[in-house]
């Protein structure tokens, strides 16, 4: 059943990959919403107009769905990633981000969003982009890969489905996990979407010590640097045309789940700071 699910979801494999896919972005936002302060929760609700992107869970996918669909924000395309030298263990902004990248975007948007004197519609747009980019920077292949396109140029076959390596990390491994959750429900199914069940599991698995440690790291450069080691260990040696199986899934999924959890905690921490009532 997992392969059947993937066949439906991953059919457009030739399209450019975008970070995390719907389920990944939704899951991060869903978890983050539970860690918002009352002031931040109120400001998020005020900024998001009724519609398909009116919750923190759905807002993060706006930059991949709405903004890219209408090509209104092509000047933001370089802000979804940073191409870190594949031989490096740390980030040098002068070397790796001489122009624009996800790290500069997070810094810029955080400053602008903190200015409550700007028009609400502009702050709402900035908010959706900021949520998206905080989520993006936690995807290891949005930080580094030898092909300089985050694995987009490396074709793979994931349990029978053709895609590129970037897509496997964006949503291929995640969809396998969600398919397994669907299978475990039995023939009667459930009214709760699999991604929301996954978000619930991941949120409950975050202990207080982890949450405090992740929240204490407020530098987006460090967020990105944390992705270098797993990207190198799990993706650099994958050759074009490689077949990825259950062993690859078992190695990748814990990293993906941890990065999703970290992104959620840090997104909430950042929004709490920006929307604190005393600011």
C-alpha positions as CSV (number, residue, x, y, z in Angstrom):
1,X,0.0,0.0,0.0
2,X,2.9,2.4,0.7
3,X,4.1,2.1,-2.9
4,X,0.5,2.8,-4.1
5,X,0.3,5.9,-2.0
6,X,3.6,7.2,-3.3
7,X,2.5,6.6,-6.9
8,X,-0.3,9.0,-6.4
9,X,1.5,11.6,-4.4
10,X,4.8,11.6,-6.2
11,X,3.7,11.5,-9.8
12,X,5.1,14.9,-10.7
13,X,8.7,13.9,-10.0
14,X,10.1,15.9,-12.9
15,X,8.9,19.2,-11.3
16,X,11.5,21.2,-9.3
17,X,11.5,20.0,-5.7
18,X,10.4,22.3,-2.9
19,X,11.3,21.9,0.8
20,X,9.4,19.4,2.9
21,X,6.3,19.2,0.7
22,X,2.9,19.9,2.1
23,X,3.0,17.3,4.9
24,X,6.4,18.4,6.2
25,X,5.4,22.1,6.3
26,X,2.0,21.3,7.8
27,X,3.5,19.1,10.5
28,X,6.1,21.7,11.6
29,X,3.5,24.4,11.8
30,X,1.1,22.1,13.6
31,X,3.6,21.3,16.3
32,X,4.8,24.9,16.6
33,X,1.3,26.2,17.2
34,X,1.2,24.3,20.5
35,X,4.3,26.1,21.7
36,X,3.1,29.7,21.0
37,X,2.6,32.2,23.7
38,X,-0.9,33.7,24.1
39,X,0.4,37.0,22.5
40,X,2.0,35.2,19.6
41,X,-1.1,33.1,19.0
42,X,-3.2,36.2,18.9
43,X,-0.9,38.0,16.5
44,X,-0.7,35.0,14.2
45,X,-4.5,34.8,14.1
46,X,-4.7,38.5,13.3
47,X,-2.2,38.3,10.5
48,X,-3.7,35.3,8.7
49,X,-6.9,36.1,6.7
50,X,-9.5,33.3,6.3
51,X,-8.7,30.9,3.5
52,X,-6.5,27.9,2.7
53,X,-3.4,29.3,4.5
54,X,-5.1,30.7,7.7
55,X,-3.4,28.6,10.3
56,X,0.3,28.2,11.3
57,X,0.2,24.7,10.0
58,X,-0.9,25.7,6.5
59,X,0.8,29.1,6.3
60,X,4.3,27.6,5.8
61,X,3.3,26.0,2.5
62,X,2.0,29.2,1.0
63,X,5.4,30.2,-0.3
64,X,5.6,26.9,-2.3
65,X,2.0,26.8,-3.4
66,X,0.4,30.2,-3.9
67,X,3.5,32.4,-4.3
68,X,5.3,30.1,-6.8
69,X,2.1,29.2,-8.7
70,X,1.4,32.9,-9.5
71,X,5.1,33.7,-9.9
72,X,4.6,36.9,-8.0
73,X,7.7,36.4,-5.9
74,X,10.4,35.1,-8.2
75,X,12.9,37.4,-6.5
76,X,12.5,35.1,-3.4
77,X,13.5,31.9,-5.2
78,X,17.1,32.1,-4.0
79,X,15.9,32.5,-0.4
80,X,14.7,28.9,0.1
81,X,18.3,27.5,0.5
82,X,22.0,28.1,1.0
83,X,24.6,26.3,-1.0
84,X,27.3,25.5,1.5
85,X,30.7,24.3,0.3
86,X,30.3,20.5,0.4
87,X,33.8,20.2,1.9
88,X,33.0,22.6,4.7
89,X,31.8,21.7,8.2
90,X,30.6,25.2,9.0
91,X,29.1,28.1,7.1
92,X,31.0,31.2,5.9
93,X,28.4,33.7,4.8
94,X,30.9,35.6,2.6
95,X,31.7,32.3,0.8
96,X,28.3,30.5,0.9
97,X,25.9,33.4,0.8
98,X,27.5,36.3,-1.1
99,X,24.1,37.5,-2.3
100,X,20.8,36.2,-1.1
101,X,20.0,32.9,0.7
102,X,17.7,31.5,3.3
103,X,19.8,32.8,6.2
104,X,19.7,36.4,5.1
105,X,16.0,36.0,4.3
106,X,15.2,34.9,7.9
107,X,17.2,37.8,9.3
108,X,15.6,40.4,7.0
109,X,12.0,39.1,7.5
110,X,12.4,38.9,11.2
111,X,13.3,42.6,11.4
112,X,10.5,43.6,9.1
113,X,7.9,41.5,10.9
114,X,8.9,43.1,14.2
115,X,7.9,46.5,12.8
116,X,4.2,46.7,13.7
117,X,3.9,50.1,11.9
118,X,4.1,48.4,8.5
119,X,0.8,47.7,6.6
120,X,-0.9,44.5,7.9
121,X,-1.0,42.9,4.4
122,X,2.8,43.3,4.0
123,X,3.4,41.9,7.5
124,X,1.1,39.0,6.6
125,X,3.2,38.3,3.5
126,X,6.4,38.6,5.4
127,X,5.0,36.3,8.1
128,X,4.2,33.5,5.6
129,X,7.6,33.7,4.0
130,X,9.4,33.7,7.4
131,X,7.5,30.6,8.6
132,X,8.4,28.9,5.3
133,X,12.1,29.8,5.4
134,X,12.6,28.7,9.1
135,X,11.1,25.4,8.1
136,X,13.2,25.2,4.9
137,X,16.5,25.8,6.6
138,X,16.0,22.6,8.7
139,X,15.9,20.4,5.6
140,X,19.5,19.2,5.2
141,X,19.5,19.3,1.4
142,X,18.5,22.9,1.5
143,X,21.9,23.5,3.0
144,X,24.5,21.4,1.2
145,X,25.0,18.8,-1.5
146,X,27.9,18.3,-4.0
147,X,25.6,18.8,-7.1
148,X,25.0,22.4,-6.0
149,X,21.2,21.9,-6.4
150,X,20.5,20.1,-3.2
151,X,20.2,16.7,-4.8
152,X,17.8,17.9,-7.5
153,X,20.2,16.6,-10.2
154,X,20.5,13.1,-8.6
155,X,17.8,10.7,-9.9
156,X,16.9,7.9,-7.5
157,X,14.2,5.2,-7.2
158,X,12.6,5.1,-3.8
159,X,10.9,1.8,-3.2
160,X,9.9,1.6,-6.9
161,X,9.1,5.3,-7.4
162,X,11.3,7.5,-9.6
163,X,12.2,10.9,-8.3
164,X,15.2,13.0,-7.5
165,X,17.2,12.8,-4.2
166,X,15.9,16.1,-3.0
167,X,12.3,15.0,-3.5
168,X,13.0,11.9,-1.5
169,X,14.0,14.1,1.5
170,X,11.3,16.7,0.9
171,X,8.4,14.3,0.9
172,X,9.3,10.7,-0.3
173,X,10.4,9.4,3.0
174,X,7.7,11.3,4.8
175,X,4.9,9.9,2.6
176,X,6.2,6.4,3.3
177,X,5.8,7.2,7.0
178,X,2.3,8.6,6.5
179,X,1.3,5.5,4.4
180,X,2.5,3.3,7.3
181,X,0.3,5.3,9.7
182,X,-2.7,4.8,7.3
183,X,-2.0,1.1,7.1
184,X,-1.9,0.8,10.9
185,X,-5.4,2.2,11.2
186,X,-7.0,-0.8,9.6
187,X,-9.9,-0.9,7.2
188,X,-12.1,1.5,9.2
189,X,-9.6,4.3,8.8
190,X,-9.8,7.5,10.8
191,X,-11.1,11.1,10.4
192,X,-7.7,12.4,11.5
193,X,-5.3,13.0,8.5
194,X,-2.1,10.9,8.8
195,X,0.1,14.0,8.8
196,X,-1.8,15.4,11.8
197,X,-1.3,12.0,13.6
198,X,2.4,12.2,12.8
199,X,2.6,15.7,14.1
200,X,0.9,14.6,17.4
201,X,3.4,11.7,17.8
202,X,6.4,14.0,17.1
203,X,5.2,16.7,19.5
204,X,4.6,14.2,22.4
205,X,8.1,12.8,21.8
206,X,9.8,16.2,22.5
207,X,10.9,16.2,26.1
208,X,11.4,19.4,28.1
209,X,15.2,19.2,28.0
210,X,15.2,18.9,24.2
211,X,12.8,21.7,23.8
212,X,14.8,24.0,26.0
213,X,18.0,23.2,24.3
214,X,16.6,23.7,20.8
215,X,14.9,26.9,21.8
216,X,18.1,28.2,23.3
217,X,19.8,28.0,19.9
218,X,18.5,31.2,18.2
219,X,21.1,31.6,15.4
220,X,19.8,30.5,12.0
221,X,23.4,29.9,10.9
222,X,23.7,27.2,13.6
223,X,20.3,25.7,12.5
224,X,21.7,25.3,9.0
225,X,25.1,24.0,10.1
226,X,23.4,21.2,12.0
227,X,22.1,19.8,8.7
228,X,25.6,19.5,7.2
229,X,26.6,16.3,8.9
230,X,23.5,14.3,8.1
231,X,23.5,15.6,4.6
232,X,27.0,14.4,4.1
233,X,26.6,11.1,5.8
234,X,23.3,10.1,4.2
235,X,23.2,11.8,0.8
236,X,26.7,12.6,-0.6
237,X,27.5,9.1,-1.7
238,X,24.1,8.4,-3.3
239,X,24.8,8.0,-7.1
240,X,22.6,9.0,-9.9
241,X,20.1,6.2,-10.6
242,X,20.5,4.6,-7.2
243,X,17.8,2.5,-5.7
244,X,16.8,3.5,-2.2
245,X,15.1,0.9,-0.1
246,X,14.0,0.2,3.4
247,X,17.5,0.5,4.9
248,X,17.7,4.0,3.4
249,X,14.3,4.9,4.8
250,X,15.2,3.6,8.3
251,X,18.4,5.8,8.2
252,X,16.7,9.0,6.9
253,X,13.5,9.0,8.8
254,X,14.9,9.6,12.3
255,X,16.9,12.6,10.9
256,X,13.9,14.0,9.2
257,X,11.7,13.7,12.3
258,X,14.3,15.3,14.5
259,X,14.7,18.2,12.1
260,X,11.0,18.7,11.9
261,X,10.8,18.8,15.7
262,X,13.6,21.3,15.9
263,X,12.1,23.5,13.2
264,X,8.8,23.6,15.1
265,X,10.3,24.5,18.5
266,X,12.5,27.2,16.9
267,X,9.7,28.6,14.8
268,X,7.5,29.0,17.9
269,X,10.4,30.5,19.9
270,X,11.1,33.1,17.1
271,X,7.4,34.1,16.8
272,X,7.1,34.3,20.6
273,X,10.0,36.7,20.6
274,X,8.8,38.8,17.7
275,X,5.2,39.0,18.9
276,X,5.8,39.4,22.6
277,X,3.3,41.9,24.1
278,X,6.1,44.1,25.5
279,X,7.7,44.8,22.1
